[in-house]
């Protein structure tokens, strides 16, 4: 399964963006899904994940500001990002936690 992320853009600090991770069929996102981000020159890190039972996990740097959710009707996993900071600037990717296949990421730039 290769999922594609979308919804990135340029936003001022304190603003919000919602990223989408769409699949053709629900089964592709019904499994545990993670949102990752990568800054040039650094490794790609997991920032949020959602399990089959809709349990969620976040890294400390985004907890309370980001929300991961799954929409069955739209076969989509979202990452709602609020109170964005310049350090959130990165390319964001989504994929099943069990997969090693990366799809195209989406760029998020937060200006100060």
WOMO-V926452 format. One record per pair of residues at least 6 apart in sequence whose ideal C-beta (glycine too) atoms are under 6 Angstrom apart, sorted by the first residue. I is the first residue (numbers start at 1). GAP is how many residues later the second one is. If there is no record, write none. Layout:
I GAP
I GAP
//
This chain:
1 27
1 95
1 98
2 99
2 101
3 18
3 20
3 91
3 92
3 100
4 99
4 100
5 14
5 16
5 87
5 88
5 89
5 100
5 101
6 14
6 100
7 11
7 12
7 13
7 99
8 98
8 99
8 100
10 99
11 6
11 73
11 99
12 99
13 72
13 73
13 97
13 99
15 69
16 66
17 64
18 60
18 62
19 60
19 73
20 56
20 58
21 56
21 73
22 54
23 6
23 52
26 46
26 49
29 46
29 48
31 65
32 19
32 65
33 17
33 44
33 63
34 12
34 15
34 63
35 12
35 13
35 44
35 59
36 8
36 10
36 57
37 10
37 53
37 55
38 6
38 52
38 53
39 51
47 12
47 15
48 10
48 18
48 20
49 8
50 6
50 18
50 20
56 12
65 17
65 18
66 15
67 13
68 11
69 9
70 7
84 26
86 24
86 26
88 22
89 20
89 21
91 14
91 16
92 13
92 14
92 16
93 9
93 12
//
